[in-house]
Amino acid sequence: MRAQVDQIPWPQKAPAACPISAVKARLRSVGLRPTRQRMALGWLLFAKGDRHVSAEMLYEEALRAREPLSLATVYNTLRQFSEAGLLRQVSVSGPKTFFDTNVSEHHHFYNEDDETVVDIPGSEIHVSGLPVAPEGMMISSVEVIVRLRRADEEETATKVAGGRRA
Protein backbone atom coordinates (compact mmCIF):
# COMPACT_ATOMS: atom_id res chain seq x y z
CA MET A 1 0.00 0.00 0.00
CA ARG A 2 2.77 2.47 -0.92
CA ALA A 3 1.37 5.89 -1.85
CA GLN A 4 2.99 8.60 -3.92
CA VAL A 5 4.40 10.24 -0.80
CA ASP A 6 6.45 12.80 -2.74
CA GLN A 7 3.21 14.23 -4.13
CA ILE A 8 1.74 14.90 -0.69
CA PRO A 9 2.53 18.40 0.57
CA TRP A 10 4.73 18.22 3.63
CA PRO A 11 7.30 20.77 4.75
CA GLN A 12 10.96 19.73 4.41
CA LYS A 13 11.70 21.76 7.50
CA ALA A 14 8.75 21.71 9.86
CA PRO A 15 7.44 24.96 11.30
CA ALA A 16 7.98 25.74 14.98
CA ALA A 17 4.90 23.69 15.80
CA CYS A 18 3.82 20.90 13.47
CA PRO A 19 0.03 21.02 13.46
CA ILE A 20 -1.46 17.76 14.61
CA SER A 21 -3.96 18.10 11.74
CA ALA A 22 -1.04 17.79 9.28
CA VAL A 23 -0.01 14.51 10.91
CA LYS A 24 -3.58 13.21 10.71
CA ALA A 25 -3.85 14.18 7.03
CA ARG A 26 -0.48 12.58 6.28
CA LEU A 27 -1.50 9.28 7.88
CA ARG A 28 -4.86 9.22 6.11
CA SER A 29 -3.23 10.04 2.76
CA VAL A 30 -1.30 6.75 2.89
CA GLY A 31 -4.24 4.71 4.16
CA LEU A 32 -3.28 4.55 7.84
CA ARG A 33 -5.91 5.13 10.49
CA PRO A 34 -4.81 8.00 12.77
CA THR A 35 -4.82 6.13 16.09
CA ARG A 36 -3.61 7.87 19.25
CA GLN A 37 -0.28 6.00 19.11
CA ARG A 38 0.31 6.76 15.41
CA MET A 39 -0.59 10.41 15.92
CA ALA A 40 1.77 10.75 18.89
CA LEU A 41 4.68 9.04 17.14
CA GLY A 42 3.94 10.84 13.86
CA TRP A 43 4.09 14.19 15.62
CA LEU A 44 7.35 13.27 17.38
CA LEU A 45 8.86 12.09 14.09
CA PHE A 46 7.75 14.78 11.67
CA ALA A 47 7.56 17.93 13.81
CA LYS A 48 11.34 18.39 13.70
CA GLY A 49 11.85 18.17 9.93
CA ASP A 50 14.16 15.66 8.28
CA ARG A 51 15.86 13.40 10.81
CA HIS A 52 17.13 9.90 11.54
CA VAL A 53 15.95 8.02 14.62
CA SER A 54 16.23 4.50 15.94
CA ALA A 55 13.24 2.84 17.58
CA GLU A 56 14.96 3.22 20.94
CA MET A 57 15.56 6.95 20.38
CA LEU A 58 11.91 7.51 19.45
CA TYR A 59 10.77 5.46 22.45
CA GLU A 60 12.88 7.68 24.75
CA GLU A 61 11.36 10.79 23.14
CA ALA A 62 7.88 9.37 23.71
CA LEU A 63 8.68 8.73 27.37
CA ARG A 64 9.95 12.31 27.80
CA ALA A 65 6.74 13.55 26.13
CA ARG A 66 4.76 11.40 28.59
CA GLU A 67 3.25 9.28 25.85
CA PRO A 68 2.38 5.87 27.35
CA LEU A 69 3.72 3.60 24.60
CA SER A 70 5.61 0.32 24.69
CA LEU A 71 8.82 -0.24 22.73
CA ALA A 72 6.94 -2.93 20.74
CA THR A 73 4.35 -0.31 19.71
CA VAL A 74 7.14 1.99 18.54
CA TYR A 75 8.72 -0.80 16.46
CA ASN A 76 5.35 -1.78 14.95
CA THR A 77 4.46 1.82 14.12
CA LEU A 78 7.84 2.49 12.52
CA ARG A 79 7.40 -0.64 10.40
CA GLN A 80 3.89 0.48 9.35
CA PHE A 81 5.13 4.00 8.51
CA SER A 82 7.98 2.49 6.46
CA GLU A 83 5.68 0.13 4.56
CA ALA A 84 3.34 3.06 3.82
CA GLY A 85 6.23 5.11 2.43
CA LEU A 86 6.39 7.72 5.20
CA LEU A 87 9.85 6.60 6.34
CA ARG A 88 12.94 4.92 4.89
CA GLN A 89 14.79 2.26 6.82
CA VAL A 90 18.55 2.73 6.95
CA SER A 91 20.33 -0.43 8.14
CA VAL A 92 23.80 0.58 9.24
CA SER A 93 25.22 -2.39 11.11
CA GLY A 94 23.68 -5.78 11.83
CA PRO A 95 20.44 -5.14 13.68
CA LYS A 96 21.14 -1.38 14.05
CA THR A 97 18.50 0.41 11.99
CA PHE A 98 17.58 4.06 11.71
CA PHE A 99 14.36 5.45 10.29
CA ASP A 100 14.68 8.45 7.98
CA THR A 101 11.86 10.98 7.58
CA ASN A 102 13.39 12.09 4.26
CA VAL A 103 12.10 9.55 1.73
CA SER A 104 13.67 11.21 -1.33
CA GLU A 105 16.59 9.58 -3.18
CA HIS A 106 19.74 10.21 -1.18
CA HIS A 107 22.58 8.42 0.60
CA HIS A 108 24.03 8.53 4.10
CA PHE A 109 27.12 9.07 6.20
CA TYR A 110 27.18 6.83 9.29
CA ASN A 111 29.47 8.00 12.09
CA GLU A 112 30.64 4.85 13.86
CA ASP A 113 31.99 6.84 16.84
CA ASP A 114 28.72 8.41 17.92
CA GLU A 115 26.29 6.22 15.93
CA THR A 116 24.68 9.08 14.02
CA VAL A 117 23.40 9.22 10.47
CA VAL A 118 23.61 12.28 8.20
CA ASP A 119 22.15 12.73 4.71
CA ILE A 120 24.27 12.95 1.57
CA PRO A 121 22.28 14.52 -1.30
CA GLY A 122 21.58 12.00 -4.06
CA SER A 123 23.30 14.24 -6.59
CA GLU A 124 26.64 13.99 -4.76
CA ILE A 125 27.15 10.26 -5.41
CA HIS A 126 26.97 8.66 -8.84
CA VAL A 127 26.79 4.87 -8.87
CA SER A 128 27.97 3.10 -12.00
CA GLY A 129 29.12 -0.36 -12.98
CA LEU A 130 26.32 -2.22 -11.23
CA PRO A 131 26.17 -5.95 -11.96
CA VAL A 132 23.35 -7.36 -14.05
CA ALA A 133 20.53 -8.55 -11.81
CA PRO A 134 19.93 -12.32 -11.75
CA GLU A 135 17.37 -13.67 -14.19
CA GLY A 136 13.83 -12.76 -13.21
CA MET A 137 15.02 -10.01 -10.88
CA MET A 138 15.52 -6.25 -11.20
CA ILE A 139 17.48 -3.75 -9.14
CA SER A 140 14.91 -1.71 -7.23
CA SER A 141 17.29 0.72 -5.56
CA VAL A 142 20.89 1.34 -4.58
CA GLU A 143 21.67 2.86 -1.21
CA VAL A 144 25.15 4.01 -0.31
CA ILE A 145 26.22 4.27 3.32
CA VAL A 146 29.61 5.89 3.82
CA ARG A 147 31.03 4.88 7.20
CA LEU A 148 33.01 7.46 9.13
CA ARG A 149 35.21 7.29 12.19
CA ARG A 150 37.39 9.84 13.88
CA ALA A 151 40.90 9.77 12.41
CA ASP A 152 43.71 9.49 14.94
CA GLU A 153 46.49 12.07 14.86
CA GLU A 154 48.91 9.87 12.87
CA GLU A 155 46.33 9.20 10.14
CA THR A 156 45.47 12.90 9.94
CA ALA A 157 49.16 13.87 9.66
CA THR A 158 49.65 11.29 6.88
CA LYS A 159 46.75 12.71 4.88
CA VAL A 160 48.01 16.28 5.32
CA ALA A 161 51.48 15.19 4.11
CA GLY A 162 49.94 13.87 0.89
CA GLY A 163 49.97 10.21 1.87
CA ARG A 164 53.64 10.19 2.94
CA ARG A 165 54.58 9.28 6.45
CA ALA A 166 56.61 11.99 8.17
N, C-alpha and C positions, 0 to 999 in steps of 0.2 A: 504494500500500500504506500509506495513512495510517491509523494506529490512533487510538483514542480516548485520546490521551496524557493529557488532563486527569483521566482516571479511574484512571491508574496512580499509586500512592502514590510520592511523591518530595518530599523536603523542599524548601521554598522557600528556606530558608537551610540550607546543608549543615552537618552537624556538623563538629567539628574535623578529623576524618579521614573522608572519604567511603569507606565500605567498597567494595572492588573488586567484591564480590558484588552490590551494588546496581547498579553499572554494568552488570554482566553480565546481571542480570535486566531492566534497562531496555532494553538492546539486544534481548534475546530477545523482550520483550513487543511490540516493533514489527516483528518478523520479520527482524532483522539478526543475522547470525552474529557472535559475539563474538571476532573475530580479535585478535591481539596489538595491531595498530595501532589498531583501533577502541576496544579497552579502554584503551589508553594515552591516546588523545585524549579519550575519554569521561570518564576520570578527571580529566584536566586541565581539561576544560570544566565539569563538573558538581560537582566537589569544592568549589568556591568560591561556590556559590549562584548567584543570578541575576546575569548579566554579559553584556557585549557584547564580542566579540573579532573581529578581522579574521583572515584566514587567516595573514597574516604574523605577527601577534601570537602566535597559537597555535603556529606553527612555531618562533618564538623561545623560547616556553615549553617546547616539546618538546626543543629543543636544550639548554636549561638543565637539564632533567630527565634529560638523556642518553638520550633516546629516539631511536634511529636511524631517522628518518622523512624522506622528501623533501617539499618544498613541494607537489609534485603530489599526494602521498598525503594531505596535509592538506586541500587543496582538494577532492579526491574524497570524502574522509570527511565533510567539512562538507556537501557537496551531498547525500550519502546520508542524513545525519542530518536535514537539512532536509526532504528528500522523505518521510522516515519520520515527520515531525512532532515530532522531538526539539528542533529549532531553528527559529527564524524568521529569514529573511534581511531585513536592513534596508539598502536601497540609499540612500546619502546623497548621493552626488555622482558622476556618471559611473560609472566602474568601481569606485569605493570602496564596498565592502559590508562590513557587520558582521553577525555571527551572534549572535542573542539566545537565551539559554537559557530565558528566560521566554516561553512560547508562548501565554500568556493574551492576551485582547484589551486592548491598551494602545497608546499612542503614544509618540513620542520627541522629546527635545530633542537637537539635534546642535550641538555647540560647534565652530564653524569654526576658532577659534584653536588649539585643542589636539587637534582631531579626535577628540573623545570623544562617546559616546552615553549618554544618561540616560533612564530610563523616565519617562513621564507616565502616571499611572493612567488607565484607559479612562473612568472616571467624570468626569474633569476636563475632557474635551472632548466637546462634543455637536455632531455633524455634521448639518446639515440642508440642504435645498435641493439635493440631488443631482440631476443630470440623469437623464432616463429613459435606460436602457440601450438600445443599438441593437437592432433586431429580431433575435430569436433569441439574444440575449445576456442575462446577468443580472450584477448587481454582486455579486462574491463577497466583497469586503472593502474597507474604506477605511482607509488608514493615513496618519496625520498626522505629519509631521516638521517640528518648529519649529526653524528655524535660529537660532543665537545667535552673536554676536560681541561682543567686549569693546567697550563704548562709550567713545569718547574723552571727555576732560574737558568739551569744549564741548557735546557731545550730552547728557552727564549733567547739566550745569548747566541746559540748556534744559528737560529733563524736570522737574527740581526746581522750576523757575520756572513750572511749569504750561504749558509749551509756548511761553512768550514768551522771546525772546532778551533777555539783559540788556544 
